[in-house]
Amino acid sequence: MGTKRVTLAMTGASGAQYALRLLECLVKAEVEVFFMISQAAQLVVATETNLTLPPKPQALEIFLTQHYGARPGQIRVFGKQDWMAPVASGSGAPSAMVVCPCSTGSLSAIATGASNNLIERAADVALKERRKLILVPREAPYSTVHLENMLKLSQMGAVILPASPGFYHQPASVEDLIDFVVARILNQLDIPQELLARWGEEREQRAD
């Protein structure tokens, strides 16, 4: 089998740290990443982190490759209207896609098949091809519309994975809370991770 590939899209909800940490972990796991980011997500990154991401796809690809120490070509960045990108077609898209964070606007567009930009189209491809689609909303509280869209997408086969960190692992930092959610995403992608022990593993290790 070839190298595992994952599509990662960032949209304009709070929680940019989750996506950036996920990207870092995917790179370390030698996963090829097809990356997309909305304009609103660019603003969130600038607001919530110390990073200033270049707006143009080619410059952003170079920046992310250098920032995360990725091998050449491991991270590929596509613009919102790049309809010739592999993610726009069932014959070229990876077997899994993550929208993290997933804004409620993007949630609605994906639920209705709007496909107004490449992120929405890539998600539509994942659904129609019956491939894994993981949506990571970060909103509070959820309206009835949000919940109805989540139910609709869940019934289509998407995984709704809210950015809701747990506390049973006794987190000592914000980074631990971020890693909790990222670990759950990696588990869904069947990518080995050491960020968070699976339930019962820590107890088994203590017994040994």
PyMOL commands that set and color helices and strands:
alter all, ss='L'
color gray80, all
select helices_A, chain A and resi 16-28+39-48+57-67+86-88+104-112+118-128+144-156+174-188+201-207
alter helices_A, ss='H'
color red, helices_A
select strands_A, chain A and resi 5-10+32-37+75-77+96-102+132-137+159-160
alter strands_A, ss='S'
color yellow, strands_A
deselect
rebuild
show_as cartoon
